[in-house]
Amino acid sequence: MSASTNRVQHSGLQIAELLYRLVNEEIAPGTGVDTDAYWTAFADIIRDLAPRNRELLAKRDAIQAQIDQWHHDNAANFDAAAYKPVSYTHLTLPTTPYV
């Protein structure tokens, strides 16, 4: 979406107008889903999960940095056979479940 995408404000969300109209006019009708209740619940879910999403994105960035560093450190003597085991086994992965 471009920066000039029209937005609709609902329950603290800024929703692309095309998406808002799609849900309200094409998807929800006939389902028994109240669109105001849908957007309110969706906003609640976003607010609830946003902190955890930020944590997971930070972990992804840290893992990617480790992979990038491995490539930098091994660029001169790259061994394709050793690549997969080395590039994944040296990572510090979280020990707690994501959910």
DRENDO-1510 file (C-alpha; in Angstrom, 1 decimal, always signed):
<recs>
REC; n; res; u; v; w
REC; 1; MET; +0.0; +0.0; +0.0 .
REC; 2; SER; +1.2; +3.5; -0.7 .
REC; 3; ALA; +1.5; +6.2; +1.8 .
REC; 4; SER; -1.6; +7.8; +0.2 .
REC; 5; THR; -3.9; +4.9; +1.0 .
REC; 6; ASN; -7.1; +6.2; +2.5 .
REC; 7; ARG; -7.6; +4.9; +6.1 .
REC; 8; VAL; -10.7; +4.3; +8.2 .
REC; 9; GLN; -10.4; +4.8; +12.0 .
REC; 10; HIS; -12.2; +2.1; +14.0 .
REC; 11; SER; -11.5; +1.0; +17.6 .
REC; 12; GLY; -8.1; +2.7; +17.6 .
REC; 13; LEU; -7.0; +1.0; +14.4 .
REC; 14; GLN; -6.2; +2.7; +11.1 .
REC; 15; ILE; -7.5; +0.3; +8.5 .
REC; 16; ALA; -7.0; +0.6; +4.8 .
REC; 17; GLU; -10.3; +1.7; +3.4 .
REC; 18; LEU; -10.3; -1.0; +0.8 .
REC; 19; LEU; -9.8; -3.7; +3.4 .
REC; 20; TYR; -12.5; -2.1; +5.6 .
REC; 21; ARG; -15.0; -2.0; +2.8 .
REC; 22; LEU; -14.1; -5.6; +1.7 .
REC; 23; VAL; -14.8; -7.0; +5.1 .
REC; 24; ASN; -17.9; -4.9; +5.8 .
REC; 25; GLU; -19.5; -5.1; +2.3 .
REC; 26; GLU; -18.3; -8.4; +0.8 .
REC; 27; ILE; -17.1; -10.8; +3.5 .
REC; 28; ALA; -19.4; -10.2; +6.5 .
REC; 29; PRO; -22.8; -9.9; +4.9 .
REC; 30; GLY; -24.8; -13.1; +5.3 .
REC; 31; THR; -22.4; -14.5; +8.0 .
REC; 32; GLY; -24.2; -13.1; +11.0 .
REC; 33; VAL; -21.0; -11.3; +12.0 .
REC; 34; ASP; -21.6; -7.8; +13.2 .
REC; 35; THR; -18.8; -5.7; +11.6 .
REC; 36; ASP; -18.5; -3.2; +14.5 .
REC; 37; ALA; -18.1; -6.1; +16.9 .
REC; 38; TYR; -15.6; -7.7; +14.5 .
REC; 39; TRP; -13.4; -4.6; +14.2 .
REC; 40; THR; -13.6; -4.0; +18.0 .
REC; 41; ALA; -12.5; -7.6; +18.7 .
REC; 42; PHE; -9.8; -7.5; +16.1 .
REC; 43; ALA; -8.4; -4.3; +17.7 .
REC; 44; ASP; -8.4; -6.0; +21.1 .
REC; 45; ILE; -6.5; -9.0; +19.6 .
REC; 46; ILE; -4.0; -6.6; +18.0 .
REC; 47; ARG; -3.4; -4.7; +21.3 .
REC; 48; ASP; -3.1; -8.0; +23.2 .
REC; 49; LEU; -0.6; -9.6; +20.8 .
REC; 50; ALA; +1.4; -6.6; +19.7 .
REC; 51; PRO; +3.9; -6.7; +22.6 .
REC; 52; ARG; +4.6; -10.4; +21.9 .
REC; 53; ASN; +4.9; -9.8; +18.2 .
REC; 54; ARG; +7.5; -7.1; +18.9 .
REC; 55; GLU; +9.4; -9.6; +21.1 .
REC; 56; LEU; +9.4; -12.2; +18.4 .
REC; 57; LEU; +10.4; -9.8; +15.7 .
REC; 58; ALA; +13.4; -8.7; +17.9 .
REC; 59; LYS; +14.3; -12.4; +18.3 .
REC; 60; ARG; +14.1; -12.9; +14.5 .
REC; 61; ASP; +16.4; -9.9; +14.0 .
REC; 62; ALA; +18.9; -11.3; +16.5 .
REC; 63; ILE; +18.9; -14.7; +14.8 .
REC; 64; GLN; +19.3; -13.1; +11.4 .
REC; 65; ALA; +22.2; -11.1; +12.8 .
REC; 66; GLN; +23.8; -14.3; +13.9 .
REC; 67; ILE; +23.3; -15.8; +10.4 .
REC; 68; ASP; +24.7; -12.7; +8.8 .
REC; 69; GLN; +27.7; -12.8; +11.0 .
REC; 70; TRP; +28.3; -16.5; +10.2 .
REC; 71; HIS; +28.2; -15.7; +6.5 .
REC; 72; HIS; +30.6; -12.8; +7.0 .
REC; 73; ASP; +33.0; -14.9; +9.1 .
REC; 74; ASN; +32.9; -17.8; +6.6 .
REC; 75; ALA; +32.8; -16.0; +3.3 .
REC; 76; ALA; +36.4; -16.9; +2.4 .
REC; 77; ASN; +36.1; -20.6; +3.1 .
REC; 78; PHE; +32.5; -21.4; +2.5 .
REC; 79; ASP; +31.7; -25.1; +2.8 .
REC; 80; ALA; +28.3; -26.0; +1.4 .
REC; 81; ALA; +28.3; -29.4; +3.2 .
REC; 82; ALA; +28.9; -27.8; +6.5 .
REC; 83; TYR; +26.6; -24.9; +5.9 .
REC; 84; LYS; +23.2; -26.2; +7.3 .
REC; 85; PRO; +24.5; -27.8; +10.5 .
REC; 86; VAL; +26.8; -24.9; +11.3 .
REC; 87; SER; +24.4; -22.1; +10.4 .
REC; 88; TYR; +21.6; -23.5; +12.5 .
REC; 89; THR; +23.3; -25.2; +15.4 .
REC; 90; HIS; +25.3; -22.2; +16.5 .
REC; 91; LEU; +22.2; -20.1; +17.0 .
REC; 92; THR; +20.9; -19.2; +20.4 .
REC; 93; LEU; +17.2; -20.1; +20.1 .
REC; 94; PRO; +14.5; -19.3; +22.7 .
REC; 95; THR; +13.7; -22.1; +25.1 .
REC; 96; THR; +10.2; -20.9; +25.9 .
REC; 97; PRO; +7.2; -21.6; +23.6 .
REC; 98; TYR; +6.0; -18.8; +21.4 .
REC; 99; VAL; +2.4; -19.2; +22.4 .
</recs>
